[in-house]
Amino acid sequence: MMRWLMGLALLVIPASAGAQDFKAEWARMVEAANQEGEIVMQSQPFQTAREFLLREWPKAYPKIKLNLSVLPEPQFWARIRTERAAGKYLWDMAVSGASTGYTLSKEGIVDPLMPELVDPAVNKPELWGGWDEAFMDLEKKYVLSISSFIASPFYNAAHVPPEQVKRLGIKAMLDPAYAGKIYWLEPTLPGGGRTLAQLLHAQLGEDGLRKLLIDQKTVLVAQQQQVVEAMARGTAWIGILPSVRGLIGPYVQAGVKIDDLRTFGNTPETGVLSISGAGVYVFNRRPHPNATRVFINWLLSKDVQYGFAVATAQASRRQDVPHAGDPETKPIRGAKYITPQREENQAAQDKVLALIAEIKKAR
């Protein structure tokens, strides 16, 4: 019995010592981060996501300024390449679309992310559904997705009968009654509009996609807020943008009936598995390495993930965080969805986008 107790003590002491070592190391890291005093981040265009970070981060670490920029993907690529050619390393990290992360990783601009996950409370693959699922790049080490939910087009039930959507799914968009009443965030530009392009092609086929763009006179807009505003004002009855619900809050306060806005559904035929703009990655030779590391571990913590999910109406990938999005954004267990933001799907998506560009020329 004595030997057994001594053995148990040997097992317990290192674990306790490890916890103490982490606390001490974390305190040293936070102090170093406070000395750096800043994080320079490329951020997604989703306003509620940015507002959450800018509101909550200073509460946790008031001595570290969060400097956010929101640059369109091509503009950011050009800027960071030009800066680095001039020997300037100005960016720390990004919370944005996955494609920028895995594209720049091929150029040696992005570092592996795993060394940044130092908190044992975040560095567990089971928390994220396994690293192979959570990482969006082919090598499974550069771009970590922190959100995961079903993205689907929206419709206004006051004008589009729910029974029709239930019966026809995406094909309901081809009803001539909706000509000129469909708004789509320009899919050939980087952003949420292209997230749904593969789904529409899969459900409508090439001929249906041509009809949607030409016969249905679908309105293509450059800014996501234009889709949201058109839906809120009733100018659009169908919005091809996966985040209408999360962006329409200000209009709700002005009297818009949010119950009339519904998604086409959460089946593989009506939605895709999306991460929105919640891909996390870090740049090499970053100017504020300690502040960046503190921020990432803070962002991936359970409470912050839940707050981020509630603020954006987009479910966290963390398995121990309650589903914070609408019920229709929850995946059906065992169903196989299109996952357009994974690098392995990039070639298929590019083919659809090339087809859309060709169809646009015929409009």
NORJO-V419836 format. One record per residue. N is the residue number from 1. OMEGA is omega as a letter, one per 40 degrees, with the letter a starting at -180 (NA if undefined). BURIAL is # if it has 24 or more other ideal C-beta (glycine too) atoms within 12 Angstrom, else .. Layout:
BEGIN
n=N omega=OMEGA burial=BURIAL
n=N omega=OMEGA burial=BURIAL
END
This chain:
BEGIN
n=1 omega=a burial=.
n=2 omega=i burial=.
n=3 omega=a burial=.
n=4 omega=i burial=.
n=5 omega=i burial=.
n=6 omega=i burial=.
n=7 omega=i burial=.
n=8 omega=i burial=.
n=9 omega=i burial=.
n=10 omega=i burial=.
n=11 omega=a burial=.
n=12 omega=a burial=.
n=13 omega=i burial=.
n=14 omega=i burial=.
n=15 omega=i burial=.
n=16 omega=i burial=.
n=17 omega=i burial=.
n=18 omega=i burial=.
n=19 omega=i burial=.
n=20 omega=i burial=.
n=21 omega=i burial=.
n=22 omega=i burial=.
n=23 omega=i burial=.
n=24 omega=i burial=.
n=25 omega=i burial=.
n=26 omega=i burial=#
n=27 omega=i burial=.
n=28 omega=a burial=.
n=29 omega=i burial=#
n=30 omega=i burial=#
n=31 omega=i burial=.
n=32 omega=i burial=.
n=33 omega=i burial=#
n=34 omega=i burial=.
n=35 omega=i burial=.
n=36 omega=i burial=#
n=37 omega=a burial=.
n=38 omega=i burial=#
n=39 omega=i burial=#
n=40 omega=a burial=#
n=41 omega=i burial=#
n=42 omega=a burial=#
n=43 omega=i burial=#
n=44 omega=a burial=#
n=45 omega=a burial=#
n=46 omega=a burial=#
n=47 omega=a burial=#
n=48 omega=i burial=#
n=49 omega=i burial=#
n=50 omega=a burial=#
n=51 omega=i burial=#
n=52 omega=a burial=#
n=53 omega=a burial=#
n=54 omega=i burial=.
n=55 omega=a burial=.
n=56 omega=a burial=#
n=57 omega=a burial=#
n=58 omega=i burial=.
n=59 omega=a burial=.
n=60 omega=a burial=.
n=61 omega=a burial=#
n=62 omega=a burial=.
n=63 omega=a burial=.
n=64 omega=a burial=#
n=65 omega=i burial=.
n=66 omega=a burial=#
n=67 omega=a burial=#
n=68 omega=i burial=#
n=69 omega=i burial=#
n=70 omega=a burial=#
n=71 omega=i burial=#
n=72 omega=a burial=#
n=73 omega=a burial=#
n=74 omega=i burial=.
n=75 omega=i burial=.
n=76 omega=i burial=#
n=77 omega=a burial=#
n=78 omega=a burial=.
n=79 omega=a burial=.
n=80 omega=i burial=#
n=81 omega=i burial=.
n=82 omega=i burial=.
n=83 omega=a burial=.
n=84 omega=i burial=.
n=85 omega=i burial=.
n=86 omega=i burial=.
n=87 omega=a burial=.
n=88 omega=a burial=.
n=89 omega=a burial=.
n=90 omega=a burial=#
n=91 omega=i burial=#
n=92 omega=a burial=#
n=93 omega=i burial=#
n=94 omega=i burial=#
n=95 omega=a burial=#
n=96 omega=a burial=#
n=97 omega=a burial=#
n=98 omega=a burial=#
n=99 omega=i burial=#
n=100 omega=a burial=#
n=101 omega=a burial=#
n=102 omega=i burial=#
n=103 omega=a burial=#
n=104 omega=i burial=#
n=105 omega=i burial=#
n=106 omega=a burial=.
n=107 omega=i burial=.
n=108 omega=a burial=.
n=109 omega=a burial=#
n=110 omega=i burial=#
n=111 omega=i burial=#
n=112 omega=a burial=.
n=113 omega=a burial=#
n=114 omega=i burial=#
n=115 omega=i burial=.
n=116 omega=a burial=#
n=117 omega=a burial=#
n=118 omega=a burial=#
n=119 omega=i burial=#
n=120 omega=a burial=.
n=121 omega=i burial=.
n=122 omega=a burial=#
n=123 omega=i burial=#
n=124 omega=a burial=.
n=125 omega=a burial=.
n=126 omega=i burial=.
n=127 omega=a burial=#
n=128 omega=a burial=#
n=129 omega=a burial=#
n=130 omega=a burial=.
n=131 omega=i burial=#
n=132 omega=i burial=.
n=133 omega=a burial=.
n=134 omega=a burial=#
n=135 omega=a burial=#
n=136 omega=a burial=#
n=137 omega=a burial=#
n=138 omega=a burial=.
n=139 omega=i burial=.
n=140 omega=i burial=#
n=141 omega=a burial=#
n=142 omega=a burial=#
n=143 omega=a burial=#
n=144 omega=i burial=#
n=145 omega=a burial=#
n=146 omega=i burial=#
n=147 omega=i burial=#
n=148 omega=a burial=#
n=149 omega=i burial=#
n=150 omega=i burial=#
n=151 omega=a burial=#
n=152 omega=i burial=#
n=153 omega=i burial=#
n=154 omega=i burial=#
n=155 omega=i burial=#
n=156 omega=a burial=#
n=157 omega=i burial=#
n=158 omega=a burial=.
n=159 omega=a burial=#
n=160 omega=a burial=#
n=161 omega=i burial=.
n=162 omega=i burial=.
n=163 omega=i burial=.
n=164 omega=i burial=#
n=165 omega=i burial=#
n=166 omega=a burial=.
n=167 omega=a burial=.
n=168 omega=a burial=#
n=169 omega=a burial=#
n=170 omega=a burial=#
n=171 omega=i burial=#
n=172 omega=i burial=#
n=173 omega=a burial=#
n=174 omega=i burial=#
n=175 omega=a burial=#
n=176 omega=a burial=.
n=177 omega=a burial=.
n=178 omega=i burial=#
n=179 omega=a burial=.
n=180 omega=a burial=.
n=181 omega=i burial=#
n=182 omega=i burial=#
n=183 omega=a burial=#
n=184 omega=i burial=#
n=185 omega=a burial=#
n=186 omega=a burial=#
n=187 omega=a burial=#
n=188 omega=i burial=#
n=189 omega=i burial=#
n=190 omega=i burial=#
n=191 omega=a burial=#
n=192 omega=a burial=#
n=193 omega=a burial=#
n=194 omega=a burial=#
n=195 omega=a burial=#
n=196 omega=a burial=#
n=197 omega=a burial=#
n=198 omega=i burial=#
n=199 omega=a burial=#
n=200 omega=i burial=#
n=201 omega=a burial=#
n=202 omega=a burial=#
n=203 omega=a burial=#
n=204 omega=a burial=#
n=205 omega=a burial=.
n=206 omega=a burial=.
n=207 omega=i burial=.
n=208 omega=i burial=#
n=209 omega=i burial=#
n=210 omega=i burial=#
n=211 omega=i burial=#
n=212 omega=a burial=#
n=213 omega=a burial=#
n=214 omega=a burial=.
n=215 omega=a burial=.
n=216 omega=i burial=#
n=217 omega=i burial=.
n=218 omega=a burial=#
n=219 omega=i burial=#
n=220 omega=a burial=#
n=221 omega=a burial=#
n=222 omega=a burial=.
n=223 omega=a burial=.
n=224 omega=a burial=#
n=225 omega=i burial=#
n=226 omega=i burial=#
n=227 omega=a burial=#
n=228 omega=a burial=#
n=229 omega=i burial=#
n=230 omega=i burial=#
n=231 omega=a burial=#
n=232 omega=a burial=#
n=233 omega=a burial=.
n=234 omega=i burial=.
n=235 omega=i burial=.
n=236 omega=i burial=#
n=237 omega=i burial=#
n=238 omega=i burial=#
n=239 omega=i burial=#
n=240 omega=a burial=#
n=241 omega=a burial=#
n=242 omega=a burial=#
n=243 omega=a burial=#
n=244 omega=a burial=#
n=245 omega=a burial=#
n=246 omega=a burial=#
n=247 omega=a burial=#
n=248 omega=a burial=#
n=249 omega=a burial=.
n=250 omega=a burial=.
n=251 omega=i burial=.
n=252 omega=i burial=.
n=253 omega=i burial=.
n=254 omega=i burial=.
n=255 omega=i burial=.
n=256 omega=i burial=#
n=257 omega=a burial=.
n=258 omega=i burial=#
n=259 omega=i burial=.
n=260 omega=a burial=#
n=261 omega=a burial=#
n=262 omega=i burial=#
n=263 omega=i burial=#
n=264 omega=i burial=#
n=265 omega=a burial=#
n=266 omega=i burial=#
n=267 omega=i burial=#
n=268 omega=i burial=#
n=269 omega=a burial=#
n=270 omega=a burial=#
n=271 omega=i burial=#
n=272 omega=i burial=#
n=273 omega=a burial=#
n=274 omega=i burial=#
n=275 omega=a burial=#
n=276 omega=i burial=#
n=277 omega=a burial=#
n=278 omega=i burial=#
n=279 omega=a burial=#
n=280 omega=i burial=#
n=281 omega=a burial=#
n=282 omega=i burial=#
n=283 omega=i burial=#
n=284 omega=a burial=#
n=285 omega=a burial=.
n=286 omega=a burial=#
n=287 omega=a burial=#
n=288 omega=a burial=#
n=289 omega=a burial=#
n=290 omega=i burial=#
n=291 omega=i burial=#
n=292 omega=a burial=#
n=293 omega=i burial=#
n=294 omega=a burial=#
n=295 omega=a burial=#
n=296 omega=a burial=#
n=297 omega=i burial=#
n=298 omega=a burial=#
n=299 omega=a burial=#
n=300 omega=i burial=#
n=301 omega=a burial=#
n=302 omega=a burial=#
n=303 omega=a burial=.
n=304 omega=i burial=#
n=305 omega=i burial=#
n=306 omega=i burial=#
n=307 omega=i burial=#
n=308 omega=a burial=#
n=309 omega=i burial=#
n=310 omega=a burial=#
n=311 omega=a burial=#
n=312 omega=a burial=#
n=313 omega=i burial=#
n=314 omega=a burial=#
n=315 omega=i burial=#
n=316 omega=i burial=#
n=317 omega=i burial=#
n=318 omega=a burial=#
n=319 omega=a burial=.
n=320 omega=i burial=.
n=321 omega=i burial=#
n=322 omega=i burial=.
n=323 omega=a burial=#
n=324 omega=i burial=#
n=325 omega=i burial=#
n=326 omega=a burial=#
n=327 omega=a burial=.
n=328 omega=i burial=#
n=329 omega=a burial=#
n=330 omega=a burial=#
n=331 omega=i burial=#
n=332 omega=a burial=.
n=333 omega=i burial=.
n=334 omega=a burial=.
n=335 omega=a burial=.
n=336 omega=a burial=.
n=337 omega=i burial=#
n=338 omega=i burial=#
n=339 omega=a burial=#
n=340 omega=a burial=#
n=341 omega=i burial=#
n=342 omega=a burial=#
n=343 omega=a burial=#
n=344 omega=i burial=.
n=345 omega=a burial=#
n=346 omega=a burial=#
n=347 omega=i burial=.
n=348 omega=i burial=.
n=349 omega=a burial=#
n=350 omega=i burial=.
n=351 omega=i burial=.
n=352 omega=a burial=#
n=353 omega=i burial=#
n=354 omega=i burial=.
n=355 omega=i burial=#
n=356 omega=i burial=#
n=357 omega=i burial=.
n=358 omega=a burial=.
n=359 omega=a burial=#
n=360 omega=a burial=.
n=361 omega=a burial=.
n=362 omega=a burial=.
n=363 omega=NA burial=.
END
